[in-house]
Amino acid sequence: MAETTRSDHQPVHGDLAERVRQGQALLACGAGTAGRLAGTGETEWLRSLDGVDLLACPTVEQAQKLAADHGLSHQTILDQVVILASAAEDEGAAEVERVHGTLFDLIGTCYDTLIDRERNRSNIAELYGILQICDGHRGPVLDFGCGTGISMSVAGRPDEMYGWDRSAQMRSIAATSGLRIVHVASAEGLPEQAFAGALASYVFDLPTAPDAVGPLLRSLRPGGALVANFHRDKNLAQVTRDAADHGGQVTVHRRDDRHGSMLSIRRVAD
Ligand SMILES: C[S@@+](CC[C@H](N)C(=O)[O-])C[C@H]1O[C@@H](n2cnc3c(N)ncnc32)[C@H](O)[C@@H]1O
């Protein structure tokens, strides 16, 4: 059986982007899991960051089968990235959480080739449109979880756009799109009452995002609103509850099969 080869912990962005363009699936897995996969001959190590390894596999289905063959749990996100974890529930959950924390730093350079860019553009356009009809939208708008900065090519008033993302890699890529990046290390550091509105496109369905509702609402001026979609309605109930706990006024704007439900959460006037 052929041995998998490892790229010596060096970033191989070009290789990675090329593989994704060729329709190959990616696997991300924790270091422990990686050891159990070695020797299958079906995968190739691409990158490693903070103990999370990234592998290429010919198709998502093969990646999922690989997980099943090795008794691992798997979770598919962005329709192409499969996170493998130990099948043991307690161990596995911690591994998946760790991978999510690093994921966008690992895949940032090929993110735009992984997604359906038109879908994200149309989602951002809808969110931005909803923000326009919410009171208090005039003034600076924060693109929360801005990714590579797609909003810059969609927003009607790009000069009012600011961006922040928890991934440093994404923040630096977004800066090249012209988005003005807020230079803080965490959502808690966002300036208070700084933004007239905020949008979050394909962010709140991720497990790393729901906790950010409180600090995000505090960064809005009283009367300002956060508008977000919830892909497959993931985390919708939790965020709705948390928003109410932080004094936010929640409105469901639409139920949309393509992008999931869209909510606005208004910071009520103090
Ligand atoms: C699927 S991408 C969406 C990027 C962009 N909004 C778009 O529509 O293309 C999710 C982004 O959310 C970021 N993210 C995840 N959790 C976050 C959090 N708690 N705070 C800020 N950004 C977060 C990720 O780093 C990633 O860039």
The ligand as a MOL file (V3000), in Angstrom:
LIG
                    3D

  0  0  0     0  0            999 V3000
M  V30 BEGIN CTAB
M  V30 COUNTS 27 29 0 0 0
M  V30 BEGIN ATOM
M  V30 1 C -18.0890 30.7830 5.2700 0
M  V30 2 S -17.0390 32.1410 5.5560 0 CHG=1
M  V30 3 C -18.0190 33.5180 4.9440 0
M  V30 4 C -17.1450 34.6790 4.5050 0
M  V30 5 C -17.9150 35.8340 3.8710 0
M  V30 6 N -18.7920 36.4750 4.8130 0
M  V30 7 C -18.6700 35.3720 2.6640 0
M  V30 8 O -19.9090 35.4780 2.6280 0
M  V30 9 O -18.0020 34.8970 1.7160 0 CHG=-1
M  V30 10 C -17.1610 32.3530 7.2890 0
M  V30 11 C -16.2080 33.4030 7.8380 0
M  V30 12 O -16.5930 33.6850 9.1800 0
M  V30 13 C -15.4220 33.7910 9.9730 0
M  V30 14 N -15.7960 33.5370 11.3680 0
M  V30 15 C -16.1280 32.3770 11.9680 0
M  V30 16 N -16.4270 32.5890 13.2690 0
M  V30 17 C -16.2990 33.9200 13.4810 0
M  V30 18 C -16.4430 34.7690 14.6300 0
M  V30 19 N -16.7980 34.3020 15.8430 0
M  V30 20 N -16.1870 36.0860 14.4930 0
M  V30 21 C -15.8220 36.5920 13.2810 0
M  V30 22 N -15.6330 35.8540 12.1700 0
M  V30 23 C -15.8880 34.5370 12.2720 0
M  V30 24 C -14.4820 32.7600 9.3780 0
M  V30 25 O -13.1420 33.0070 9.7280 0
M  V30 26 C -14.7610 32.9290 7.8750 0
M  V30 27 O -13.9480 33.8810 7.2680 0
M  V30 END ATOM
M  V30 BEGIN BOND
M  V30 1 1 1 2
M  V30 2 1 2 3
M  V30 3 1 2 10
M  V30 4 1 3 4
M  V30 5 1 4 5
M  V30 6 1 5 6
M  V30 7 1 5 7
M  V30 8 2 7 8
M  V30 9 1 7 9
M  V30 10 1 10 11
M  V30 11 1 11 12
M  V30 12 1 11 26
M  V30 13 1 12 13
M  V30 14 1 13 14
M  V30 15 1 13 24
M  V30 16 1 14 15
M  V30 17 1 14 23
M  V30 18 2 15 16
M  V30 19 1 16 17
M  V30 20 1 17 18
M  V30 21 2 17 23
M  V30 22 1 18 19
M  V30 23 2 18 20
M  V30 24 1 20 21
M  V30 25 2 21 22
M  V30 26 1 22 23
M  V30 27 1 24 25
M  V30 28 1 24 26
M  V30 29 1 26 27
M  V30 END BOND
M  V30 END CTAB
M  END
